[in-house]
Amino acid sequence: MKKIQPNAMLVSKVTHCQRVFGDGPKRSLSSSVVKLLQNKEDAKPKRGHDRVSKEVEQMIRVDHAGELGADRIYAGQMAVLGKSNYGPLIQHMWDQEKVHRATFEKIIQERRVRPTAMIPIWNVAGFVLGAGTALLGPKAAMACTVAVESVIVEHYNDQLRTLAAEPNPDTSLMETIKKFRDEEQEHHDTGLDEGAEQAPLYGFISDVIKVGCKLAISISKVV
C-alpha cells in the first residue's frame, strides 16, 4: 500500500498560521466544544422525573389503571343511585376519585410511562361493576366499595414499603400515594358505616370483587 506523504505547502501554511496567531483559535474551538457538550448533557432527562425504573414504571401504570377503574365504578353507582339518599355520599367519593385519576393521567405523561393496553376493558368493566352492584341495592354498592378499596389500600401500602426501601426514594410519588391511600381508606370505612356487611351474599360479593381487582392489577403491570 502506497504511503501518502503530507502536502509540504499545506504544512507550511498551517505552521505559519500557528506562529502568527498562536493558540487563540485552538483555545476558542476547544471552549466551544466543551460548552456544546455541557449543554447536551444538561438537556438529557433527569433520572427520577422523566425516566423511571422498570419497577416504578409498573407502579405508575397499575395506579393509573386502578384509579380509572375506581372512577368508572363510582360513575356506575351514580347512574343507578344518584337520585337516592346515597347520591351525595357517592358523589363525594367519586369527586375524590376524579382527582386521583387526573393526577395519574398527569404523572403517566410526565414520567413517559406506557399506559396499560387494557384501559378500554377496565373502563367498561368498572362501570358495569358499579352499576351492577348498585342495582342489587345501596348496601351491595357499599359492599363493592369496601371490597375494591380494601385491595387498593393494601396495594398502596405495598408500594410505599417498596419505595421506602430504595436507596433514593421517589418522595414525590410517595406523597401522592400516601394521600390517595388515606382517601381510599376513608371510602372503605364509609362503606362499612353505611351497612356494606348487611348486603345479601356479602362474603361472596366481596371475595369475587377482590379476586377480580387483584387479577386486574397483575395484568396491568405487564400488558
Buried (B, 14 or more C-beta within 10 A) or exposed (E): EEEEEEEEEEEEEEEEEEEEEEEEEEEEEEEEEEEEEEEEEEEEEEEBEEEBEEEBBBBBBBBBBBBBBBBBBBBBBBEBBBEBEBEEBBBEBBEBBBBBBEBBBEBBEEBEBEBBEBEEBBBEBBBEBBBBBBBBBBBBBBBBBBBBBBBBBBBBBEBBEEBEEEEEBBEEBBEBBEBBBEBBBBBBEBBBEBBBBEBEEBEEBBEEBBEBBEEBBEBBBEE
